[in-house]
């Protein structure tokens, strides 16, 4: 049972390292510029809450 726990802990650590590396590649180094264009096209990148507030105030 301890060997399985050690393997699971190692897998969790490896997954966490890959997650951090992927976040750095996508956000800081801009490896895929198309991904940034898609998020701007979809409007996910902007922090504009005016439409939501106007909808709620009506």
N, C-alpha and C positions, 0 to 999 in steps of 0.2 A: 504494500500500500504506500509506503514512503517513496518508492521509486516512481510511482504514478504521480504523486504529489510534486516531486522534484521536476518531473517532465512537464507537468502543467504550469508550474511556476516559471520554468524556462520559456515555455511557449508564450506566456503572458508577457514576459519581459521582452521577448523578440517582437511580439506584436506591437507593444508600446513603442519600441525603437522605430519600427517601420512607420507607425502612425506619425511620430514626430518628424521623421525624415520626409514623409510625404507632405506634411503640412508646410515644412520649410520650402520644399521644392515648388509647391503650388502657389504659396502666398508671397514668400520673400524673394525667391529667385526668378519668378515669372517664367517657368519652364514652358508652360503651355499658354501663350498669349490668347489663343482662341477661347480658352476657358474664361478669361477675364472679359472678353468681348461678349460672350454669351450671358454672363451675369449682368453686364451693363445693359444688354438688350432686354433681358427679362425684368430689369428694374429692381433686382435684389440688392444691388450694391449701394443704392442711395438710401439715406436715412431721412426720408421725407414723410412726416406724419400729418401733413396738412389735409390730405384727402380723407384720411381716417377721422380726423377731428371734425371736418366739415360734415361728414356723413353722420357722425354721432350727435352733432349739435342740431340737426334738422329734426 
